[in-house]
Amino acid sequence: MLIEQFPWILDNDYDRFVPRKSLKKICEEAEQAGLSVVRPVHLPTQSEYTKPDFVFLGATVTGGADHVVVVELKGPDDTAGWPEYEQLNSYVSYLKSRFGSSKVEGVLVARSHDEGVKEIAGKTIVFKEWKDLLLRSRKENMELIAALLAGNEADAQDSRVQQICELGGEAVTSFLAQMSARDPALRELVEKLSTKKPIASTTLPVELSVYEEVERDATAHSEGS
């Protein structure tokens, strides 16, 4: 599963976390034995409900206790509601009761979340939306690309540079153009690339953050498709 391989997609703080399949087995066995109880809530009809996936991650802090993260993943078109929250909360609560010295938290990922659930959720549950994770991941990857290109004196004729621009499309070339306004090394690269393929204008409102620029590009792309 992608989140197991690249937990930093959820948060940069999770880059040192690894899958803990033993924790999943512990929770499943506890549920079967009635030790981990999910409080009854209103359930949607079967046609509306899709069973979520769970990922258990862990990291040992040097000189400190273990840090456990239980991730519940709903589909990119699904809204997470009371059943998902109660299931995740039961796992988090059981693991905390069993491993009291460990920090245990839950992350619920979905297209959106029931507002009622968000109102009563405790501090151990974090809500994340797929669109935000994708935007953040794309922004950070493009910043990394820009840093690598600038730091290694990239050649515009280099096939790897061309592949980055071709595979990334307008989002990458536009982002490089924006970054070049503040980086002389990148500016030279972008000028060379622009002779082969038009690069978007670097004139942007100063007050926009990089995140806002990426979000704007994504919105414009979805409206144009």
PyMOL commands that set and color helices and strands:
alter all, ss='L'
color gray80, all
select helices_A, chain A and resi 2-5+7-9+12-14+21-32+82-98+115-120+130-151+159-180+184-194+210-224
alter helices_A, ss='H'
color red, helices_A
select strands_A, chain A and resi 18-19+53-60+66-73+79-80+103-110+112-113+125-129
alter strands_A, ss='S'
color yellow, strands_A
deselect
rebuild
show_as cartoon
